[in-house]
Amino acid sequence: YLNMILERFAPACPEVETCAVPETPSNMAIEAQVIYDNYLLREGPGRLFDSIGMFDSGTPISVIGRAAGHDWILVQIPNRKLGWMNRVGVQGVDPFDSLPIIPVADAVVVRGQMWNPDGTPALYIGFSLQPRGNTTPDFTDMITTGTDGTWTAYLPGNASGEWQVSADSYGCPPEVAPGQCSLPGTFPAPLIITLPDASAEILESHILPY
């Protein structure tokens, strides 16, 4: 079981991340279930990776690891196949952040940090990444900042050229009812980056005061 994980997801870990592989995956796995119908399992931790399965609400899964960032988890489905799901559509018995970060093979990793006007980390800000000039949803990845204001996006290994990175949505913390929080300013202009060169940078951006 562990060898299967290592063979499938085991390149060198990025220097800015601390990656680990569970020593006893079966003991560390978190039991969970899918909470939306037609929910996709993907080859990698991002919306631009190929879909390798679709599951309905109530499907039991085991969560055995997570990607760097705050969006994607590595799961095992009932037939023991491994793949990645966005955590927004999965409900577990324990927090997924307790699981180890699993390195991802053949991926371009883009990282960023978003700040509020007062210099504090900007939480739950949604970013979209897409090839410059292409707004087709099928070519758009979406990620969110965590409680530290950071985000990490994984793109397929052949991602290259100019890409646009846009802050374009926000959400409320779990303890706040939807619609009861507000953005403390306006979103900055999109960033234009060149891949794979920009994967070595931390992309910093700031919410602009009103």
Residue pairs with C-beta under 8 A, 6 or more apart in sequence:
1 25
1 26
2 21
2 22
2 23
2 24
2 25
4 82
5 21
5 22
5 25
5 64
5 65
5 74
5 82
5 102
6 21
8 82
8 105
9 65
9 74
9 102
9 103
9 104
9 105
10 21
10 103
10 105
11 103
11 104
11 105
11 106
12 103
13 19
13 101
13 103
14 68
14 109
16 111
16 202
17 68
17 101
17 152
18 101
19 68
19 100
19 101
19 102
19 103
20 100
20 101
21 65
21 100
21 102
21 103
22 28
22 64
22 65
22 99
22 100
25 64
25 65
28 64
28 99
28 100
29 62
29 63
29 64
29 76
30 62
30 63
30 64
30 92
30 93
30 94
30 96
30 98
30 99
31 60
31 61
31 62
31 63
31 92
31 93
32 60
32 61
32 62
32 63
32 75
32 90
32 91
32 92
32 93
33 57
33 58
33 59
33 60
33 61
33 90
33 91
34 55
34 56
34 57
34 58
34 59
34 61
34 85
34 89
34 90
35 57
35 89
35 90
35 91
36 57
36 89
37 56
37 57
38 54
38 55
38 56
39 54
39 55
39 56
39 57
39 59
39 85
39 89
40 51
40 53
40 54
40 55
40 85
41 51
41 52
41 53
41 54
41 55
41 75
41 77
41 81
41 83
41 84
41 85
42 49
42 50
42 51
42 52
42 83
42 84
42 85
43 49
43 50
43 51
43 52
43 83
43 84
44 84
44 104
44 106
44 107
44 154
44 156
45 67
45 69
45 71
45 72
45 74
45 84
45 104
45 107
45 154
46 72
46 84
46 107
46 141
46 153
46 154
46 155
46 156
47 86
47 140
47 141
47 142
48 139
48 141
48 155
48 156
48 159
49 84
49 154
49 156
52 81
52 83
53 77
53 81
53 83
55 61
55 77
59 77
59 78
60 78
61 75
61 76
61 77
61 78
61 85
61 90
62 75
62 76
63 73
63 74
63 75
63 90
63 92
63 96
63 99
64 74
64 75
64 76
64 82
64 99
64 102
65 73
65 74
65 99
65 100
65 101
65 102
66 72
66 73
66 74
66 87
66 96
66 97
66 99
66 100
66 101
66 102
67 73
67 74
67 84
67 101
67 102
67 104
67 152
67 154
68 101
68 109
68 111
68 152
69 111
69 143
69 146
69 150
69 151
69 152
69 153
69 154
70 87
70 143
70 144
70 145
70 146
70 150
70 151
70 152
71 86
71 87
71 88
71 143
71 144
71 152
72 84
72 85
72 86
72 87
72 154
73 84
73 85
73 86
73 87
73 90
73 96
73 99
74 82
74 83
74 84
74 102
75 82
75 83
75 84
75 85
75 90
76 82
77 83
87 96
90 96
104 154
105 157
106 156
106 157
107 154
107 155
107 156
107 157
108 154
108 155
108 156
108 157
108 159
108 160
108 195
108 196
108 199
109 152
109 153
109 154
109 155
109 199
110 129
110 152
110 153
110 154
110 155
110 163
110 165
110 193
110 195
110 198
110 199
110 203
111 150
111 151
111 152
111 153
111 201
111 202
111 203
112 127
112 150
112 151
112 152
112 165
112 202
112 203
112 204
112 205
113 121
113 149
113 150
113 151
113 202
113 203
113 204
113 205
114 121
114 122
114 125
114 127
114 145
114 149
114 150
114 151
114 167
114 204
114 205
114 206
114 207
115 121
115 122
115 149
115 204
115 205
115 206
115 207
116 122
116 184
116 185
116 206
116 207
117 184
117 185
117 206
117 207
117 208
117 209
118 184
120 149
121 145
121 147
121 148
121 149
121 150
122 145
122 149
122 207
123 145
123 146
123 147
123 149
123 173
124 144
124 145
124 170
124 171
124 172
124 173
125 144
125 145
125 149
125 151
125 167
125 169
125 170
125 207
126 142
126 143
126 144
126 167
126 168
126 169
126 170
126 171
127 142
127 143
127 144
127 145
127 151
127 153
127 165
127 166
127 167
127 168
128 140
128 141
128 142
128 164
128 165
128 166
128 168
129 140
129 141
129 142
129 143
129 153
129 155
129 163
129 164
129 165
129 166
130 136
130 139
130 140
130 141
130 163
130 164
131 139
131 161
131 162
131 163
131 164
132 161
132 162
132 163
132 164
132 192
141 153
141 154
141 155
143 151
143 152
143 153
144 151
144 171
145 151
155 195
159 195
159 196
160 195
160 196
161 194
161 195
162 192
162 193
162 194
162 195
163 192
163 193
163 194
163 195
163 198
164 190
164 191
164 192
164 193
165 190
165 191
165 192
165 193
165 203
166 187
166 190
166 191
167 187
167 188
167 205
167 207
168 187
170 181
170 183
171 178
171 181
172 178
172 179
172 180
172 181
173 181
183 207
184 207
184 209
185 207
185 208
185 209
185 210
186 207
186 208
186 210
187 207
187 208
188 205
188 206
188 207
188 208
191 203
191 205
193 201
193 203
